[in-house]
Amino acid sequence: MPYGGMYDAIVIGGGPAGLAGGLWLARYRRKVRIFDTEDPRNAVTWGVHGYLGLQDPPPAELRRIGKLQAVDAGAEYERCTVVSITGGKDEWMLETEDGRTFGARRILMATGLRDIKPEIEGLDDFYGSSIWHCPDCDGLSAADKNVGVIGWGRQIAAFCMYMLTWTDKLTILTDGHPAEIEDAAKRALERWNIPVREDVIERLEGKDGIVEQVVFADGSTQQFEAMFFHIASGPGSTFPADLGCQADEDGILEVDRDFETTVPGLYAAGDITPGSRLAMRAAADGIRAALGIHKSLIPDDRRLK
């Protein structure tokens, strides 16, 4: 296998967390390489909101700027898929899809999450422009609008309680699934006049990227100005689980104050760690992870006892 060399750190994932981590590792004069599949979770979203210093940049533009900054600082970047990780702290070995191998003393996982998207005709026509999955990111875009929320179970009731930050005109749509909402959650929904509709959804209709109505299987319709869905999400990579990282039931990794996972030498940042799903938070965590990695690589003869 061709050997690509030894790095202080290899970053897997080129979103805000990975690019920020790679940028700052390079600024700390570490030899760092970023691998990214360039298939981001937020690719369809028209803009990244609330990112300090930038006014709603498209996701691809934010990544372009971040990549340029990281490379200009000295990081190496490649569009590539990592297929295996073996070894451990100070002697990680990574293999890429084309059979090359790379060594690393530290690894930063910034592979994010993947959402389960409802299989509903027409949804893709509006996803990212008037249908979203993240209220933190896009709740303000639905402020005071009539919003349909696709999902079921206690989690969707909690989701709606959170959505009240932006609008109280909410309807839960279970798309034929039993609502399975516990009594306490039902009472909360009733208190806020949030109805639950269990009819099967046939399709979504609208124009110019703006959803206008839901057509149900029985032929009835209901008008909406925006929609969200909240079914489930999971880690964008199985590597942390395969390597033995401790995580919660949703796959969110346990990390310490330096963003090192429970596996020594393996760090994580972004949506796969506890916290909000905001791009700005992910970038900040990438920087904190980079600092943690840098400090861990400082030799003992430069440390005061």
N, C-alpha and C positions, 0 to 999 in steps of 0.2 A: 504494500500500500504506500502511495506517495505520502511523505511526511511534510506537513505544512509548517512545522516549527513549534517552539514552546512560547507560551504567552503568560504574562502575569495574570491576565483575566480574559475569559471569553464570555461575551454577552450573547444570550440566545433570545432574540426578540428585538425588533426595531421600532417599537412604538415609543411614546413619550418616556416611559420608564427606562427602556433599554438604551435609547439614544442619549438621554440625559446621563445615565450611568456611564456609557461609553465616552461621552464628552468629558466628564469630570475625571474618569480614570486616566484619560489622555492628558488632561491638564495636570494631574498628579505625576505625569511622566511615566506612566505605566504602559507597558506593551499590551495593547488590548485589541481584540478583534470582535466585531459584531456580525452575527449571522441572523438573517431575517428572511422569512418566506414571502414577505410583502403581501400578506393576505389579512389585513387588519379587521378587527371586529367592527369598527365604526366606518368602514369604507363607504357605505351608502349615505352616511349623514352629510348634509350640505355644509355644516360648519361645526367647528369645535368651539363651544361657548365658554365665556368666563376665563379665558386663558390670558393672564395678565400681560399687557403689552401688545397683544394681537387681537384684532377685532374679527372674531368668528372665522378663522381661516379654515378652508376645506381640509379634511384630514390628510389628504395627500400632500398639500402644501406645507402643513405643519411638519410632517415627516421629512419633506424635502429640505426645509430649513434646518431641522435638527440633524439630519444626516450630514449636510454641508458643514455645520458647526463642528460635529464630532470628527469628521475627516480632516478638516482644517487644523484641528487641535492635535492630530496625530493618530487618531484611531483608524483601524482598518475596517472596512465594511464590505460585506458580500451578500448578495441575494442567494441564499442557499438553505437547504434543509439539513439539519443535523439528525442522523438516524440512530445513533447510539452514543451513550456516555458510560464509561467505565472508570475504575480507579477510585481515587479519593483525594483528600486535601493534599495539595502540593504536587500531585501526580495524576490529575485527571487526564483522560484520553477521550477525545471526541472523534467520531467518524461522520463524514458528510455523505450525502446521497450518491456522489460520484466516486466514493471509495477513498477519499483522502482522509488523513488523520491529523489531528492537532492536539498538542499538549497544553495544559493550563494549570496554574497553581490554584486559581480560584475560578468559579463559574457564577455568573449572575443570570438567573432565570427571570425573564421578563416576557413571558409567553401569553399573559392575559387570560381572558375567559372566552368561551363560546356560548352563544345563546341558542336555545331551542326555539325555533320560530314556528308559529302556527302555519299549518298547510292549508291556507285559505286562498281561493282564487282571487286575484287582484291585489293581494297584500303587497307584493313586490313593487307594484306600480306607485305605491305611496310610502313605502318604507324609507325612512330617512328624511322625508319632507313633511309628512303630516301624520305618520305612524312611527312610534319610537318604542324603545324598551327601557330607557333610563330616565327616570324623573329628575334626578339630580342634573343631568345634562340638558334635558329638553322640556322640563316641566314649565319653564317660563314661556316657552313657545305655545303652550296650551292654556295660558292664563285666561281665566273667565270664560273659556270655551266649553261647549257641550262635548264631553269626552267619553268614548267607549273604551272599556278596559277588558281585554281578553285574558281569562284565566279562571282558576277555580281553587277551592280549598282556603284554609286560613290565611295562606300567604297573600292571596289576592285581596282579602279584606284589609290586611295590614298595608298592602300597597296603596289601596284607596285612601286609607287614613293619612298616609304620607302625601298623596296627591292633593289633599285638601289645602295644602300650602298654596296651591295655584288656582284651583277651581273646586266648586262644590256641585258642579253639574256633571255627575259621574254615573255611569251605568256599567255594571259588571255583565260580561257576555261569556258564558261558559262553553259555547260552541258545542252543545249537546252533552257535555260532561256533567255528571252530578255535581251540584255546587259544593257539597261536603264542607260547609261552613259551620263551625261550632257555635253554640248558643251565644256565648259572649260576643263573638264577632258579628253574629246576626244582629244582636242588639245595637252594636256600634253602627252598623250599616243603616239600621232603621232610624237611629237617632239623627243621622245625617242625610236621611232620605235618599239613600243610594240603593236603587233596585237591582235585582239579580234576574237576568233573563237567560234561561237554559236552552233556548232553541238552537238548532244546528244552523250554522252560518253557511249559506250557499256561495256568496261572493261579496266583494266590496266594490263599490262604484264611486267615481268622482272624475275629476279632470285636472289636467295640468299639475299632477302630483299632489293634489289636495283631495283627501277622502271626503265624500259627501254623505254616503249612506251605506248601511249594511242591508243586504238582501238575505232573508232567512229561507230555509228549505221549504217552508210552508207558503212562500210567496209574499209574506209580509215584509215590511221594510222599517227601518228606523234611521233617522238622520243624525249625523254627528259632524263635528267640525275638526276633530282630531281623535286619534286613538293611541293607546299604549297596549302592550302585551307583557305578561309576566308569567311565564310557565316554569322555566328552569334554565340554569346555566351551569357550565362546568369548566374545569381547567382546559386551557388551550393546548396543553401538552401532558403526556403521561409520565414524563421523565421524573418529576419530583416524587410521585407515588412509587415509581419503579425503583428509585434510589433510596426509598425508606423515609422520606420526609413526613413528619407528623402534620396532619391537617384536620380540619373539622369535617362534618358530614357533607359539606358542599365543596370540599376540595381546596378551601382557603388555607394557605400554609401558615404554620406557626413560625414566627421569626422573632429574633431578639432585638434589642435597641439598635444594633448595627445592621439589621436585616439579614443576618445569617440564619438559615433554617436549622432544624435539629440535626442535619447532616453536616459535619464540619467541612468548611471550605466551599459550601454551596449556599449562595445567597439568592434572595428573591426580592422583587419589587413590582409595584403596579397592582393590577386588578387581582392577582393571585395571592395578595397579602391583605390582611384586615384593613378596612377603611372604605371610604367612598369610592365610587367608580369614575371620578373626575380625572380628566387628562392632566390637569395641573397637579393634582395630588400624586398621580403616578410619576410625573417628572420629578417632583420633589423627593419622592421615595427612592427613585433611581439615583439621585445625587447622594442621599444618605447612605444607600447601599455602597456606592462608589467610595465614599469616605470610609465606611467600615472595612471594605476590602483593602483600600490603601493602608489604613492603620495596621491591619493584620499582617501586611507584607513588610512593614518596617523592621529591619534587622535588630536583634537584641543589643548590638553594640551602639545603637543610636537611641536606646531607651535608658532613662535615668532610673536607677533602682531606688 
